[in-house]
Amino acid sequence: MRQLLTVVVLTVFAFIGCDLPLPDSTPQSASGVRKANVQVQTNADGHTTEQDNVMRRYKVDNTPGAIKHLYVISAMTGDVLIYSTVKGKVTSSGKRLTPTSVNYVWNRENVANSGFPVEIGGRSAVTSEVLQDDGTYGNSLEYVFWFDVRGTYHQHYVQGGQILHVADQPIVVKTPIINMEVTQLTTAKGE
């Protein structure tokens, strides 16, 4: 038995420095198409355009005193149903300052292996939820965002029969059906 163990140990050490080919682990579809890879050129800061857009969005969303413009557009007619200015940013109802689920910690030594530490009501807990880049937990509505050639930020949601569009500069639209910015009430003749 001792000789067999010696042979196994020597064999393992003999192969440690060898460059043995590993089996190909590249994902492949049933038709035989393999996953493609691409080298992406980054800017001088080492960021991709996508990373720059996300960083710019966080800066635009968190500029003190920023005003944005919200347009609710009918997906059927293209009419602007509602227009409103937005102080700061539009926030989804699913966003939270605390995680939705936690486990209370009985043994502080295992916190790092159990999840992310949080304090809820003065008690230590852990959560599997990750604090997002904007400092909140929870989900946002799905949307796309972009910066146009003038540098104007646009955020576009498509939900059911309406389209929500948020911009940091006003855009030209026909008169909205409901203008949240109109402060003067008008009444019908004779009232």
C-alpha positions, -999 to 999 in steps of 0.1 A, spaced: 0 0 0 28 23 9 44 18 -26 12 26 -43 8 58 -24 44 68 -33 37 61 -70 5 82 -69 23 111 -52 52 111 -76 28 109 -106 9 140 -93 41 159 -88 53 149 -123 21 164 -139 20 196 -118 44 215 -141 30 200 -174 8 220 -197 -18 194 -203 -46 205 -226 -79 210 -207 -112 199 -222 -128 227 -243 -154 244 -220 -165 270 -245 -204 271 -245 -218 256 -277 -253 256 -291 -270 224 -304 -262 235 -340 -225 236 -332 -221 274 -329 -197 284 -303 -198 315 -280 -180 344 -297 -156 367 -279 -146 402 -288 -119 426 -275 -135 460 -267 -115 492 -270 -119 513 -239 -114 551 -234 -84 567 -217 -100 561 -183 -103 523 -191 -141 524 -194 -164 512 -222 -191 534 -236 -217 514 -216 -198 520 -184 -195 558 -192 -233 559 -198 -241 543 -165 -217 566 -146 -232 597 -164 -267 585 -156 -259 583 -119 -243 618 -120 -274 632 -139 -298 615 -114 -279 628 -84 -271 664 -95 -285 686 -66 -314 708 -78 -317 690 -112 -350 694 -130 -362 667 -155 -392 666 -178 -417 637 -177 -439 629 -207 -466 602 -206 -473 593 -243 -502 572 -257 -487 542 -274 -519 542 -296 -521 578 -308 -487 593 -299 -505 621 -280 -488 634 -249 -513 625 -222 -494 641 -192 -465 665 -189 -448 673 -157 -415 686 -144 -396 664 -121 -375 677 -92 -345 653 -90 -355 621 -107 -384 597 -113 -382 568 -88 -398 533 -92 -421 521 -65 -401 489 -61 -371 509 -47 -364 506 -10 -339 518 16 -338 484 33 -338 448 19 -371 429 16 -357 398 34 -332 394 61 -320 367 85 -311 376 120 -276 368 131 -271 347 162 -234 341 156 -215 373 146 -185 353 134 -204 338 105 -218 370 91 -194 372 62 -204 337 50 -241 343 54 -247 374 32 -244 411 35 -246 427 70 -275 451 76 -290 466 107 -328 465 110 -345 480 141 -312 481 160 -306 443 154 -278 429 133 -290 409 103 -278 396 70 -294 397 35 -287 381 2 -298 413 -15 -270 435 -29 -270 473 -22 -272 488 -57 -250 515 -71 -276 542 -63 -277 532 -26 -311 514 -27 -325 479 -27 -353 467 -50 -362 468 -86 -368 496 -111 -392 495 -141 -374 483 -172 -363 512 -194 -336 523 -218 -317 555 -214 -293 576 -236 -276 609 -241 -283 627 -273 -257 647 -293 -265 678 -273 -258 659 -241 -295 657 -231 -303 627 -209 -334 606 -220 -350 577 -202 -377 558 -220 -402 533 -205 -427 513 -225 -456 499 -203 -489 487 -216 -507 514 -235 -485 542 -224 -449 553 -229 -430 572 -202 -403 594 -214 -380 614 -190 -355 640 -202 -333 665 -184 -342 692 -210 -377 699 -223 -386 684 -257 -410 699 -283 -444 682 -281 -480 691 -291 -500 705 -262 -503 678 -236 -538 667 -226 -529 671 -190 -502 696 -181 -492 693 -145 -474 726 -147 -505 747 -154 -514 765 -122 -544 786 -134 -578 769 -133 -601 777 -162 -638 771 -161 -664 767 -187 -684 798 -199 -712 808 -176 -698 792 -145 
